[in-house]
């Protein structure tokens, strides 16, 4: 578990630079899910996702000589943007290893923050390419989901939820590498042990579920999906330990359920959300996640960085009827 003191210190450290994102109620979506639903809108965070919380906490915790040598990371998009942005905040050079098929909007954003992109064709060997570039540049690696300092930063999302929603019964959180889940679960369980934490993975390519079964992170095959933020090559060892201790349930959602949630969030809540950002809400709308009827539930909308073409594609795939 990430100590609550570390999460509070992270909150104070990053507060001058990040947004305190809103929690918005959604009666219509909540009625469909059978709960009193609130949406934690990390899609409105700096760079469009929760990721700057952890990235900036890591960067601000580094000694100046390490920052000056530069930063390096690996990511399909949101973490890449977050590290590039954090590097710009402190004036450090930044290199990002990205899959060649990463969404164009995310690649453009990384370049816009001033980082250098190293494209790599094989998602399964992204971390191998990272190690090559790390050795070549001498830069400090900012891990996307398995650094306790980064996880403490992600946990500040949970602290804000606890401050914004007082009668909280359940938090539903998407799981990619597991960093957001680990931070939020650590914050929530430390302050409100009775609150349920439900994790959500992609049905076609989960990572945490097989890791729990194996007792360690395992390489997994990830599909092509709208929810690219849910498809790192493996989950983190630290998030795995937190999941064992603090996550009450993990559920799986389909690609079509994610599409439906993207449409519903846009039409009903007026939120532009990427596939991974819609996963938690998808689990509730599809009744895969089933909190107690009438309970107070927060769904974390983890990111909003979606290419216009992908967003339009979610609507083109409709089978009919309003979301």
C-alpha positions in Angstrom: 0.0 0.0 0.0 1.1 3.6 -0.7 1.3 5.4 2.7 -1.4 8.0 3.1 1.3 10.4 4.3 3.2 10.1 1.0 0.0 10.8 -0.9 -0.7 13.9 1.2 2.8 15.1 0.6 2.4 14.6 -3.1 -0.8 16.6 -3.0 1.0 19.5 -1.4 3.9 19.2 -3.8 2.0 19.2 -7.1 -0.9 21.5 -6.0 0.6 24.7 -7.6 0.8 23.1 -11.0 -2.3 20.7 -11.5 -6.0 21.1 -11.4 -8.3 20.0 -8.6 -10.6 18.3 -11.1 -14.4 18.5 -10.6 -16.8 15.7 -9.5 -20.0 16.0 -11.6 -23.2 14.1 -10.8 -25.0 12.3 -13.5 -28.6 11.4 -12.7 -29.4 9.8 -16.0 -26.3 7.5 -16.1 -26.7 6.8 -12.4 -30.3 5.7 -13.0 -29.1 3.2 -15.6 -26.5 1.9 -13.2 -28.9 1.8 -10.3 -26.7 4.0 -8.1 -26.1 7.7 -7.2 -23.3 8.3 -9.7 -20.7 10.9 -9.7 -17.9 11.3 -12.3 -14.4 12.3 -11.3 -13.3 14.2 -14.3 -9.6 13.6 -14.7 -10.2 14.1 -18.4 -10.2 17.8 -17.4 -6.8 17.6 -15.8 -3.6 19.1 -17.3 -2.7 17.3 -20.5 -6.1 15.6 -20.5 -5.6 12.8 -18.0 -4.7 11.9 -14.4 -1.1 11.1 -15.4 0.5 14.5 -14.6 -0.2 13.9 -10.9 2.3 11.1 -10.7 4.7 12.3 -13.3 5.1 15.7 -11.8 5.5 14.2 -8.3 8.4 12.1 -9.5 10.0 15.0 -11.4 9.7 17.5 -8.5 11.2 14.9 -6.2 14.4 14.5 -8.3 17.5 16.4 -7.4 18.4 19.1 -9.9 21.5 17.3 -11.4 19.3 14.3 -12.3 16.7 16.6 -13.9 19.4 18.4 -15.9 20.5 15.1 -17.4 17.0 14.7 -18.8 14.0 12.5 -18.4 12.9 9.5 -20.4 9.8 7.4 -20.4 7.7 4.8 -22.4 4.0 5.2 -23.1 1.3 4.9 -25.7 0.2 8.5 -24.9 -1.1 9.9 -21.7 1.9 9.2 -19.5 4.1 10.4 -22.4 2.3 13.7 -22.5 2.4 14.0 -18.7 6.2 13.5 -18.5 6.8 15.8 -21.5 4.7 18.5 -19.7 6.4 17.9 -16.4 9.8 18.2 -18.0 8.7 21.5 -19.5 7.6 22.7 -16.1 11.1 22.2 -14.7 13.0 23.0 -17.9 14.4 19.5 -18.4 15.0 17.7 -21.7 12.7 14.7 -22.3 12.7 11.6 -24.6 9.7 9.4 -25.0 9.6 5.9 -26.4 6.2 5.4 -28.0 4.6 2.6 -30.1 4.5 3.5 -33.7 0.7 3.1 -33.8 0.0 5.4 -30.8 -2.9 7.8 -31.5 -1.8 10.8 -33.6 -3.3 13.3 -31.2 -1.1 12.0 -28.4 2.0 12.0 -30.5 1.3 15.6 -31.6 0.8 16.6 -27.9 4.1 15.0 -26.8 6.0 17.0 -29.5 4.0 20.1 -28.6 5.4 19.9 -25.0 8.9 19.8 -26.5 9.8 16.2 -26.0 11.7 14.0 -28.5 9.8 10.8 -29.7 11.5 7.5 -30.4 9.0 5.4 -32.3 9.0 1.6 -31.8 7.0 -0.9 -33.9 6.5 -3.8 -31.3 4.5 -2.9 -28.2 5.7 -6.1 -26.6 9.3 -4.9 -26.6 8.8 -1.2 -25.8 10.6 -1.6 -22.5 13.5 -3.2 -24.2 13.9 -0.2 -26.5 13.5 2.1 -23.5 16.5 0.5 -21.8 18.6 1.1 -24.9 17.6 4.7 -25.1 18.0 5.2 -21.3 21.6 3.9 -21.6 22.3 6.0 -24.6 21.0 9.3 -23.1 21.8 8.9 -19.4 18.3 10.3 -18.7 16.3 9.4 -15.6 13.4 6.9 -16.2 10.0 8.0 -15.1 8.0 4.8 -14.8 4.4 5.0 -16.0 2.9 2.7 -13.4 5.4 1.1 -11.0 7.1 3.8 -9.0 6.0 4.5 -5.4 6.5 8.2 -5.9 4.4 8.2 -9.1 1.7 6.1 -7.4 1.5 8.6 -4.5 0.9 11.3 -7.1 -1.9 9.2 -8.7 -3.3 8.7 -5.2 -4.1 12.4 -4.9 -7.1 11.7 -7.2 -8.4 9.5 -4.4 -7.8 12.2 -1.8 -9.8 14.7 -3.8 -12.6 12.2 -4.2 -12.8 11.7 -0.4 -13.0 15.5 0.1 -15.6 16.0 -2.6 -17.9 13.1 -2.0 -18.7 12.7 1.7 -21.0 9.7 1.7 -18.9 7.6 -0.6 -19.7 3.9 -0.8 -17.7 2.7 -3.9 -15.0 3.9 -6.4 -14.7 2.3 -9.8 -11.3 2.8 -11.5 -9.8 1.6 -14.8 -6.7 -0.6 -14.7 -4.0 -0.4 -17.4 -0.6 -0.8 -15.7 -2.3 -0.3 -12.4 -0.9 3.0 -11.2 -4.1 4.9 -10.8 -5.8 1.9 -9.2 -3.0 1.5 -6.7 -2.9 5.2 -5.7 -6.6 5.6 -5.4 -7.2 2.3 -3.6 -4.4 3.2 -1.1 -5.9 6.7 -0.4 -9.5 5.5 -0.2 -8.9 2.4 2.0 -6.6 4.4 4.4 -9.3 6.9 5.0 -12.5 4.9 4.5 -11.8 1.2 4.8 -15.4 0.2 4.2 -15.5 1.9 0.8 -15.5 -0.7 -2.0 -12.9 -0.3 -4.8 -13.7 -2.0 -8.1 -11.1 -2.2 -10.9 -12.0 -2.5 -14.5 -10.0 -4.2 -17.3 -10.4 -4.8 -21.0 -12.1 -8.1 -21.6 -10.0 -8.9 -24.7 -6.7 -8.2 -23.0 -6.6 -8.0 -19.2 -3.3 -7.6 -17.3 -4.1 -7.5 -13.6 -6.4 -10.6 -13.6 -3.8 -13.0 -15.0 -1.1 -11.4 -12.8 -3.2 -12.1 -9.7 -3.7 -15.7 -10.8 0.0 -16.1 -11.5 1.1 -14.3 -8.3 3.4 -11.9 -10.3 3.2 -9.6 -13.3 3.1 -11.6 -16.6 3.6 -10.5 -20.2 0.2 -10.4 -21.9 -1.0 -10.0 -25.5 -2.9 -6.7 -25.9 -5.5 -6.2 -28.6 -6.0 -3.2 -30.9 -8.7 -1.2 -29.1 -10.2 2.2 -28.5 -8.9 1.9 -25.0 -5.2 2.0 -25.7 -4.6 3.3 -22.2 -5.6 -0.1 -20.9 -2.9 -2.0 -22.9 0.6 -1.8 -21.4 2.6 -5.0 -21.9 2.2 -6.0 -18.2 1.0 -4.5 -14.9 3.3 -3.2 -12.2 4.6 -5.2 -9.3 3.5 -2.5 -6.8 0.0 -2.2 -8.2 -0.3 -5.9 -8.0 0.5 -5.9 -4.3 -2.0 -3.1 -3.7 -4.7 -5.0 -5.7 -4.2 -8.0 -3.5 -4.7 -6.0 -0.4 -7.2 -3.2 -1.3 -9.2 -4.0 -4.5 -12.5 -5.7 -3.7 -13.3 -6.9 -7.2 -12.0 -6.7 -10.8 -14.5 -6.8 -13.7 -14.0 -7.0 -17.5 -15.6 -4.9 -20.1 -16.0 -5.4 -23.9 -15.0 -3.1 -26.7 -18.7 -2.4 -27.5 -19.4 -1.6 -23.8 -16.6 0.9 -23.9 -17.9 2.4 -27.1 -21.4 2.7 -25.5 -19.9 4.5 -22.5 -18.0 6.9 -24.6 -21.2 7.8 -26.4 -23.2 8.0 -23.2 -20.6 10.3 -21.5 -20.6 12.6 -24.5 -24.4 12.8 -25.0 -25.5 12.7 -21.4 -22.6 14.2 -19.4 -21.1 16.4 -22.2 -17.7 14.9 -21.6 -15.3 14.0 -24.4 -13.6 10.8 -23.1 -11.1 8.3 -24.5 -11.8 4.6 -24.4 -9.7 3.9 -21.3 -11.4 6.9 -19.6 -14.8 5.4 -20.3 -14.0 2.0 -18.9 -15.1 2.5 -15.3 -18.4 4.0 -16.5 -18.8 1.2 -19.0 -18.6 -1.4 -16.2 -21.4 0.4 -14.3 -23.7 0.9 -17.3 -23.3 -2.7 -18.4 -23.9 -3.9 -14.8 -20.5 -5.7 -14.8 -19.7 -3.6 -11.7 -22.6 -4.0 -9.3 -22.3 -1.8 -6.3 -25.2 -1.9 -3.8 -28.4 -0.6 -5.3 -28.8 3.1 -4.5 -25.3 3.5 -3.1 -23.0 6.5 -3.8 -20.5 5.6 -6.4 -17.7 7.6 -8.1 -16.6 6.5 -11.6 -13.1 7.8 -12.5 -13.0 9.3 -16.0 -9.3 8.9 -16.3 -8.6 10.6 -19.6 -10.1 12.5 -22.5 -7.3 12.3 -25.2 -9.2 10.8 -28.1 -8.5 11.3 -31.8 -11.6 12.9 -33.5 -11.6 9.9 -35.9 -11.8 7.5 -33.0 -14.6 9.5 -31.4 -16.6 9.5 -34.6 -15.9 5.8 -35.0 -17.5 5.2 -31.6 -20.7 6.7 -33.0 -20.5 5.0 -36.4 -20.4 1.7 -34.6 -23.8 2.3 -33.0 -26.4 -0.4 -33.3 -29.2 2.1 -33.0 -31.0 3.9 -30.1 -29.9 6.7 -27.9 -27.0 6.1 -25.5 
